[in-house]
């Protein structure tokens, strides 16, 4: 049967070949040497739409879908409530079937949405300018480090040991690519090296607790280094934003803002900085202007930073990024608004503290850090967390991340507004009965 | 259509765009004041105003669902609706990257099969799905090349050769890797100049990166000679797979002599572009190079799937495993097609491009008059001689309700109009595009003013880029906001 994606009929094809002046379709492929054209492709036979939906329904159905579990995993990917408006708006095909807005006159929907996104990210982070988004939190952090090296003309990057290890790995890959040494500093470090371009710090950190960030900022700035803060956007509903403690570049994982956890992607890299550094930023930036009739409109601006103009001298190689995810984040932030985001943050805070206090009372369990935290905390368990998690899973509970490689029998738990008191009580009960 | 307001304009204290539950746990003491934020100046909008605002914005956009989108090298083919539905199944979206592998077997099986299909289609040995965009995949490929020579103790190979028609991301990715770029010239036919390659291909060169077919839409018949020369001098041949659509189901990169190739699932495999992402840029590699792929990959032991990193992986390049949601759509595309159907896709893609080439050749200068592959590059230089720039032609196309081709690229064609119709367009659509382009060519001579002043009936007209640059306005502030 004809493929629904191919509108040409055999009669059309014959007519077109005649117009072109060749006898057969094969004649159009004659530049590919004959010996390469007789190859075999071992692929399964195609299925109809009905069969496809059945097959994918089965594949999807064989996963443990978090909607059926009480889940306490975080560590860089977070379950938060997504209002229906988000999916409905990003599901409009005028948004999702468009390309990067190279033709501004017919891309104002995308461009104005990016301008909204940039503005909302600035409001949230307290930073002066934002780009249109990067791949994810980890690559945002890595590109921020490269940017800091370019600004300071220094060739070494410092990162705190309390930064998410996965982010430190990505930083290592990106810095290694440019032969820039990456130094890991302990959180309590007194001395800051004099030759580093930047300090990368996470607030709240990987273990969930708040760093004494102002002291770190002071030390790094005294040494002439920039400060890159990796922030968690929901926490900024109540916690002091990076713009208020003087960081130079704020990055973070945008996924909590209306994007499902989706096994790790697609996500969104938040990237905001001081205005004086805007020309060093990677990625797209949208600016407001006027058209020839004097009507306001939006365009991609400062494009001379970008690879398609500047090629090898661009600030980054990034081209296709995560535009639709940035739209989701913009819709989410607008839907939450001033009161909603604060409320979500407070729900996370109170539920996480309720869970932490309850677990701390259990025999054999204790909180690993006596420090203020937001929605994540580390518990020392009486047995290896991997064993505990297996037992929890049987009770339809997905426990926290096993971090026994850094904290003895340590489990990193995350509690959000998605966890009901009942979820938390069953977790506590299950832990206590193991 | 005018749309001059922004979110702060529909914000009013007391409005709410969402409904949230009350706390069901006792309140805990808040952290000390110095850790808390004082104000959170986000707009307050109602749900209905929010929906209308973004719906109105969407109407200012042009997507593949709106009409013809022949943006060269971007493969703007139709995005099947069934993909959107299956990718939104909760069994795919409500998965945490760190939940136990045993609870992810369906997702891992899908990833494993997609790896296998892409490996087969490209004729390579292994595939990493981790890179989330084409340029991300390029970066991964070059890091693999770099690591490959480091392991061999060959420290002198610091240069990557590119062609003068390469994508801008190519040299930018080379720079990200701390390597240098050498540019190989094209010959009079638009193919790679073998003499130029011969003179440049020395022991300082790590790899030649080729887009095949090239950004001129041409397949280089000397590909086997190119691969042989590169390999004989100890180099690797890398592929930018942006134009895979042209050879889908017909030839394999591995057999052509490429050592690795980076793909774009958002081009060839029909996942939507989203206005600039999310994409997915898998890297497929052959032989020893496969040991360096960015991890984690999905491996299979007996009947169980698990994440595993290759022996000498270049390491992590993203937080998790890649853009899984995009992979689901590409998998759905491949399952809806078989080997024979893939061949039909490249067949119609190439047929459509050659049809446009023949029909438009009388009206626009064709710098390389030979059979093209999936795209054809015209030059607007005849029109330019009359004072009409390619930009004017592009803007005039908007008045016809058509999206223009890629303009001013590749750089080696002056006033370039790089046109990629894709296989999902009918002869009727192509004919209407041809009719518009003919009329524009006529107006360029008889009525150039209508081109200079185009577009006329778009939501906004030509925008002042210089003003945007000079008077940077990249965000709003709320009314009365403290600076």
Interface residues (C-beta under 8 A of the other chain):
Chain A: X3 X4 X5 X6 X7 X8 X12 X13 X15 X16 X17 X19 X20 X21 X22 X25 X27 X28 X29 X30 X31 X32 X33 X36 X37 X39 X40 X41 X42 X43 X44 X45 X46 X47 X48 X49 X52 X53 X55 X56 X57 X58 X59 X60 X61 X62 X63 X64 X65 X66 X67 X71 X73 X75 X76 X77 X79 X81 X83 X85 X87 X88 X89 X91 X92 X93 X94 X95 X96 X97 X98 X99 X100 X101 X102 X103 X104 X105 X106 X107 X108 X109 X110 X112 X113 X115 X116 X118 X119 X120 X122 X123 X124 X126 X129 X130 X132 X135 X136 X137 X138 X139 X146 X166 X167 X169 X170 X172 X173 X174 X176 X177 X178 X179 X210 X236 X237 X238 X239 X240 X241 X244 X253 X260 X261 X262 X263 X264 X265 X266 X267 X278 X284 X285 X286 X287 X288 X289 X290 X291 X292 X293 X295 X296 X297 X298 X299 X301 X302 X306 X307 X308 X309 X310 X311 X312 X313 X314 X316 X317 X318 X319 X320 X321 X322 X323 X324 X325 X327 X331 X333 X334 X335 X336 X337 X338 X339 X340 X341 X342 X343 X344 X346 X347 X349 X350 X351 X353 X354 X357 X372 X389 X393 X398 X401 X417 X420 X421 X424
Chain B: X2 X3 X4 X6 X7 X11 X15 X16 X17 X18 X20 X21 X23 X24 X25 X26 X27 X28 X30 X31 X32 X34 X35 X36 X37 X40 X41 X42 X43 X44 X45 X47 X50 X51 X54 X55 X57 X58 X59 X60 X61 X62 X63 X64 X65 X66 X69 X71 X74 X76 X77 X78 X79 X80 X82 X84 X85 X86 X88 X89 X90 X91 X92 X93 X94 X95 X96 X97 X98 X99 X100 X103 X104 X105 X106 X107 X109 X110 X117 X120 X121 X123 X132 X133 X134 X135 X136 X138 X139 X143 X146 X167 X168 X169 X170 X171 X172 X173 X174 X175 X176 X177 X178 X181 X218 X219 X220 X221 X223 X224 X247 X249 X250 X251 X252 X255 X256 X264 X266 X270 X272 X273 X274 X275 X276 X277 X278 X279 X314 X315 X316 X317 X318 X319 X320 X321 X322 X323 X324 X325 X326 X328 X331 X332 X334 X335 X336 X337 X338 X339 X341 X342 X344 X345 X347 X348 X350 X351 X352 X354 X355 X357 X358 X359 X370 X371 X373 X394 X395 X398 X403 X404 X406 X409 X423 X424 X425 X426 X427 X429 X453 X455 X458 X459 X460 X461 X462 X463 X464 X465 X467 X468 X469 X471 X472 X473 X474 X475 X476 X477 X478
